[in-house]
Amino acid sequence: MTNNQNRLFFIALFFAPALAVSAAEQPDAEQLFKQKCSLCHAIDKKKLGPAINTMSNNEEVLRQITTKGKNAMPAYEDKLTGAQIDALVEYLLANQ
């Protein structure tokens, strides 16, 4: 192998496990919603909390309310990771 091929080979070896781990660590937003949110929220009907399709479509508003809570909505900053909250926000936006 040439010097450049050796470098590329070792770079690939170094980063491949990190890419595999990060893909495996992606939170399952639908499952998180079912576990953490569905008691109070549904996609298209009001339960204890508002239906998803009536929530704000502002990503930052959804992230702030999920993280810090609002009114009867509890804060999840100590219960979920940032990646899980991000996944939930994406799920909420995708289901509006």
TADA-V56085 format. One record per helix or strand of 2 or more residues. SS is the DSSP state (A for helix, B for strand). FROM is the first residue (numbers start at 1). LEN is the number of residues. If there is no record, write none. Layout:
BEGIN
SS:FROM:LEN
SS:FROM:LEN
END
This chain:
BEGIN
A:3:22
A:29:9
A:52:3
A:59:10
A:82:13
END
